[in-house]
Amino acid sequence: MTNQLTTLFPLPARQPGMPVSQETDTCRRRIQKLPRRTQQVFLLSRLDNLSYTAIAQLLETDVEAVERCMTRTLEQCAGQSGDSPADDVITTQALRWYVHLQSPLATASQRIEFRHWLDADTRHLSAFQASERLWCRLIAPAAILGASGWHRRKRKPYIGWLLLTAFLCSLLVTAEAFSTLLT
């Protein structure tokens, strides 16, 4: 298992103009269907190698939310394999274990529980290894999605100012309307 969802060997960055494989393009499209915040969490983890704690601090959220975003991204990229429903359940469990074990919230008892889950069925180990391989393959779609560096920027407070301005304008309009009724 990799530490903090990173590979042992750094992968070269994708060169512009290089052809994109069908698998890379499929994963990129699946990730783009996710909410922007989920994409941002994924890119901060995959491209910038930030820990869940660092991502949570940067985005002013909690580690559980970061973990949910990472799980959602991996589940989206794993897609529907067409296997039996039992295999899909095992794949989902493996993806969730893969993400949770990277979290600082993973306790010693949960790690023991994971070992029991892993030893319970040979399909569990296979699914967990497939989860790790999927994580390694996601560097190419991540490089494409994060090429502009948008994921490193915090959300601007423009929305708050916009709401405040709209509220003040509505107060002025209401006051104007009320004053015309009184006269």
N, C-alpha and C positions, 0 to 999 in steps of 0.2 A: 504494500500500500504506500502511496506517495504521501509525503508530509505537506500539509497545507495545499493539497490538490495541485502540486507542481511536479513536473517531470524531473528526472535526474539529470538529463542532458538538455541544455537550452536548444530550442528549435530555431532554425533560421527564420527571419521575417520573410513574409511573402513579398516577392518582387512585383512591382506594378507591371501589368501587361502579361503576366504569366497566366496560362489557362487555369481555370478553376474546375476541380473535379465535380462530378455530379453529386457525390456525397457531401462535399463542402457546401455546394450551392443549396442543397436540400436543408442542411443544418442551418445555414445562414437564414434561409426563408422562415424556418420554424422559429428561430430565435427572434426574428423581426416581428413575428406575430404576438410576442409577449409584451406586457406593459413596459414602458420606457424605464421605469425604476428597476424592474427585474433584469432588463438588459444591462443597465448600468452596474448593478451588483455583480453580475456575471463577468462583465468586462474588467471591472476592477480586480476581481479575483484571478481571472485567467490571464489577462495581459499584464497587469501591474503586480501580480503575486502578493496582493494585500491579504492579510488575515481577516477572518470574519470580524474580529474586534476592531481592527483598523477601518474596515468598510463601514461598520456600524457607527463609529465615531465620526467619520467623514460625512456620512449621509444623515447624521443625527437621528438614528433609529436604534433598535435593539438587535442583539445577535440572533435572536429567534427569527426576526424578520429577514435577516440576511440568509439564514439557513433555509427558510421557506423559499426565497427567491432562487437560491442555488438548486434546491430540489426540483422546483418547477421547471427550471431551465433544462436540467438533465432529463427529466421525464419527457419534456417536449421534444428533445433531440433524439431520445431513444425511440419515440414514436410507437406506433402499433406494429408489432412484428408479425402478427398473424398467427403466432403460436397459440397453444392452448391457454385458456384463461388462468390455469394454475401457473403456467410459466410467466404470464404477464404479471401476476401477483408477486412471484419470486423476483422478477426483474425490478418491479417497483420497490420492493423491500430492499433489494441490493442497492439501488440508487439512493434510497433514503439513508441506509447505513453508511454508504460511501461519503455522503455529505455530512452526516451527523458526526462521524468519527473525526472529521477535520475541525469540528467546532470546539471552542474552549469549554462549552457546556457539557461535553461528553464526559460522564463520570466513569470511575473505575468499574462500578457495577454494570453500567451499560456496555462497557468493553467486554466484560465477562459474558454478558447476555449475547453480545455479538458473536463471540467465540462459540457459544452453544448453538446459536442459529447457524453459523457456518458449518459446524460439525454435524448438524442434524440431517443434512441432505447434500449429496454431491452437486446437485443443481445450484445450491446456494453459492458454493465456491465459484462455480462457473459463471453465475450471474454477477457476482461481485467483481470478478476479473474482467468481465465484459464492461462493467461500469467504469472501471479504471481505464480500459482501452478507449471507451467513448470519451472520457475526459481528455485523454491525450490527443484524440483526433479533433477536438474542438478548438485547437489553437488556430487553425486556418480560418474557419468562419469568424472567430473572434478578431483576428487580425484585420479581416475585411471590414467588419462592423465597427471596430474601434480605430480605424485608420486616421480619422480626423481628430481623435482625442477628446471627443465630446463627453465621454463618460467620466473624465477627470474633473469636469466643472460642476460646481454645486449649483443647485437651482437658484436662480436669481429671485430676489424678493419682489419682483415686479407684480406678481399676482396679488400680493398683500396690498401694495400701493394701489393697484387697480381697484380692488374691492373697497378700500378706504375712500378713494376718490368717488366711486359710484355711490357709496353710502352718503357722503357729504353732498353730492349733487342731488340725491333724492331728498335729503333734508331741506335743501334750498328750494327745490320745486314744491315740496309739501308746504313749507312756510309761505312761499309766494301764493300758492293756491288758497291757503287758509286766510291770508291777509286780504285777498280779493273778495272772499266770502264775507268777511266782517265789514267791508266798506260798501 
